[in-house]
Amino acid sequence: MSEIVIIGGGAAGMMAAARLSVPGSRVHIFERNEKLGKKLFITGKGRCNLTNACDRQELMDAMVTNGKFMFSSLSAFDNIAVIQYFEELGLKLKTERGMRVFPVSDHSSDVIRTLENQLKKKNVCIHLNSRVKTLDIRDKKVCGVVLENGCTVPADYVIVATGGMSYPVTGSSGDGLRFAKEQNIKVTDVMPSLVPMVTKEEYIPAMQGLSLKNVELKLLQKGKTVYKEFGEMLFTHFGVSGPLVLTASARCGKRLSKGEMQAFIDLKPALSLEQLDHRLIREFQENPKKQLATIMGSLLPSKMIDPFLGIVALDSRKMACETSKGERAAIAGLLKAFPFTVTGLRGFEEAIITKGGVSVREIVPKTMACKQVEGLYFVGEVLDLDAVTGGFNLQIAWSTAAAAAADIQEKIQ
Ligand SMILES: Cc1cc2nc3c(=O)[nH]c(=O)nc-3n(C[C@H](O)[C@H](O)[C@H](O)COP(=O)(O)OP(=O)(O)OC[C@H]3O[C@@H](n4cnc5c(N)ncnc54)[C@H](O)[C@@H]3O)c2cc1C
């Protein structure tokens, strides 16, 4: 009888167990929480964006760190296979804007229930409230795990599916990274990613709660553009958030440790500076007696008017006919490049994912097996892999878990 221990009953751990079914073997999940899939439950704002129905090229492009490493496991169990897998298990899915895939019910709990049903069917032994303290490794071979209560659980194969360090309240507080370090398995530096950004200027928190749609965000460091994207963003009490900002944190968050960034929002990306100036001339000519605050109301959300006019040092009560050509040009310029400074990222508590983790150099890409320790596997967010939003991070969890399960299955049979 082969004993297979999976540490962590999150997305990756459950998928690994669900895809393991070898006669003559027993699969255990040890989960520190009182239930499985605590983080999965809050994904996609409770709706669980479980993958993305894009084509292969887009799938690869969505991978931010070590995309090439994912090639093999994605080829074996890609986004289309994930969709098929869940649908065959009876979970109805739908595809929304940006090819994001969700359960038709809009309930992440249905994704969890689907996997749990599969675990039941396969007689997986689920041990809740059971935190693994350390790995039991002897002579470069895995022998089992040691639980927090001191019990040793023998195992022929161990899959570490403990997640990263983001949203630690869900149970992922970095234990798997510690397990790796204790065995001298290289772990790259970790940092929060897909996370809001902290800004310097006081006028940003003054606009908290305001969300901007169809704008372009540009980030520069030492004069060089490091990020430029079109979409939606949000002002908060500490800085900025929203899809554009989260993606920016994943694409260039690492650079922030080297110094602050200058950010510019193009509030009118559909218009050139010249077109915008013509529009302003028209507005000013048609409404000569209107105050600037009123005129700007047709161009900006109301929460933005005072901070905006403050930056160009214009009195909001000034009338259109009193506004000089230079002042009008300053307004047009600011509409095309509203500035602020990004000083850092928010913490792991607010980060959707962790960037960094067990180095992929330590892992066989086809199987997720650890090169140094026989019988040991790492899957999911504990690995140095991450992607942008859109269902791609769960895809990493599903594909890496399926790769480990397939390898163990092959070895046992
Ligand atoms: C708010 C939020 C929304 C998200 N939305 C999406 C989305 O819509 N789509 C998407 O693709 N991704 C989303 N993600 C990212 C996605 O949830 C993760 O990438 C994914 O859950 C990683 O899966 P995992 O199994 O590797 O880790 P986790 O899901 O974190 O699971 C790890 C499990 O291991 C357990 N564990 C840890 N240490 C131990 C130990 N020592 N002993 C026993 N058990 C242990 C933990 O309790 C946990 O249950 C979101 C993340 C957050 C925080």
The ligand as a Tripos MOL2 file, in Angstrom:
@<TRIPOS>MOLECULE
LIG
   53    58     1     0     0
SMALL
NO_CHARGES

@<TRIPOS>ATOM
      1 C1         -9.1090   37.5560   -2.7500 C.3       1 LIG1
      2 C2         -8.5250   36.6270   -3.7900 C.ar      1 LIG1
      3 C3         -9.2090   36.4260   -4.9700 C.ar      1 LIG1
      4 C4         -8.6670   35.5820   -5.9450 C.ar      1 LIG1
      5 N1         -9.3780   35.3610   -7.0920 N.ar      1 LIG1
      6 C5         -8.8580   34.5620   -8.0430 C.ar      1 LIG1
      7 C6         -9.6050   34.2600   -9.2080 C.ar      1 LIG1
      8 O1        -10.7860   34.6310   -9.3360 O.2       1 LIG1
      9 N2         -9.0060   33.5040  -10.1720 N.ar      1 LIG1
     10 C7         -7.7250   33.0170  -10.0260 C.ar      1 LIG1
     11 O2         -7.2360   32.3540  -10.9460 O.2       1 LIG1
     12 N3         -7.0260   33.2280   -8.9030 N.ar      1 LIG1
     13 C8         -7.5620   33.9780   -7.9060 C.ar      1 LIG1
     14 N4         -6.8530   34.1600   -6.7440 N.ar      1 LIG1
     15 C9         -5.5550   33.4640   -6.5840 C.3       1 LIG1
     16 C10        -5.8140   31.9900   -6.2110 C.3       1 LIG1
     17 O3         -6.7760   31.9270   -5.1770 O.3       1 LIG1
     18 C11        -4.5350   31.2990   -5.7670 C.3       1 LIG1
     19 O4         -3.5460   31.4750   -6.7380 O.3       1 LIG1
     20 C12        -4.7880   29.8160   -5.5170 C.3       1 LIG1
     21 O5         -5.7500   29.6480   -4.4980 O.3       1 LIG1
     22 C13        -3.5090   29.0810   -5.1450 C.3       1 LIG1
     23 O6         -3.8490   27.7510   -4.8490 O.3       1 LIG1
     24 P1         -2.9740   26.8540   -3.8570 P.3       1 LIG1
     25 O7         -3.7180   25.6070   -3.6800 O.co2     1 LIG1
     26 O8         -1.5770   26.8170   -4.3350 O.co2     1 LIG1
     27 O9         -2.9540   27.6700   -2.4900 O.3       1 LIG1
     28 P2         -4.1630   27.9660   -1.4780 P.3       1 LIG1
     29 O10        -5.4380   28.0590   -2.2120 O.co2     1 LIG1
     30 O11        -3.7070   29.1430   -0.6990 O.co2     1 LIG1
     31 O12        -4.2270   26.6810   -0.5550 O.3       1 LIG1
     32 C14        -3.2180   26.3350    0.3460 C.3       1 LIG1
     33 C15        -3.8280   25.5410    1.4760 C.3       1 LIG1
     34 O13        -2.8060   24.9630    2.2640 O.3       1 LIG1
     35 C16        -3.1640   25.0640    3.6280 C.3       1 LIG1
     36 N5         -1.9400   24.9930    4.4210 N.ar      1 LIG1
     37 C17        -0.9230   25.8760    4.4280 C.ar      1 LIG1
     38 N6          0.0610   25.4760    5.2540 N.ar      1 LIG1
     39 C18        -0.3550   24.2840    5.7730 C.ar      1 LIG1
     40 C19         0.2340   23.3650    6.6910 C.ar      1 LIG1
     41 N7          1.4300   23.5840    7.2490 N.pl3     1 LIG1
     42 N8         -0.4500   22.2410    7.0150 N.ar      1 LIG1
     43 C20        -1.6880   22.0000    6.4760 C.ar      1 LIG1
     44 N9         -2.2830   22.8520    5.6210 N.ar      1 LIG1
     45 C21        -1.6190   23.9760    5.2570 C.ar      1 LIG1
     46 C22        -3.9030   26.3720    3.7240 C.3       1 LIG1
     47 O14        -4.7220   26.4340    4.8580 O.3       1 LIG1
     48 C23        -4.6730   26.3900    2.4150 C.3       1 LIG1
     49 O15        -5.9560   25.8250    2.5490 O.3       1 LIG1
     50 C24        -7.4000   34.9710   -5.7390 C.ar      1 LIG1
     51 C25        -6.7340   35.1670   -4.5260 C.ar      1 LIG1
     52 C26        -7.2850   35.9830   -3.5560 C.ar      1 LIG1
     53 C27        -6.5540   36.1590   -2.2640 C.3       1 LIG1
@<TRIPOS>BOND
     1     1     2 1
     2     2     3 ar
     3     2    52 ar
     4     3     4 ar
     5     4     5 ar
     6     4    50 ar
     7     5     6 ar
     8     6     7 ar
     9     6    13 1
    10     7     8 2
    11     7     9 ar
    12     9    10 ar
    13    10    11 2
    14    10    12 ar
    15    12    13 ar
    16    13    14 ar
    17    14    15 1
    18    14    50 ar
    19    15    16 1
    20    16    17 1
    21    16    18 1
    22    18    19 1
    23    18    20 1
    24    20    21 1
    25    20    22 1
    26    22    23 1
    27    23    24 1
    28    24    25 2
    29    24    26 1
    30    24    27 1
    31    27    28 1
    32    28    29 2
    33    28    30 1
    34    28    31 1
    35    31    32 1
    36    32    33 1
    37    33    34 1
    38    33    48 1
    39    34    35 1
    40    35    36 1
    41    35    46 1
    42    36    37 ar
    43    36    45 ar
    44    37    38 ar
    45    38    39 ar
    46    39    40 ar
    47    39    45 ar
    48    40    41 1
    49    40    42 ar
    50    42    43 ar
    51    43    44 ar
    52    44    45 ar
    53    46    47 1
    54    46    48 1
    55    48    49 1
    56    50    51 ar
    57    51    52 ar
    58    52    53 1
@<TRIPOS>SUBSTRUCTURE
     1 LIG1         1 GROUP 0 **** ****
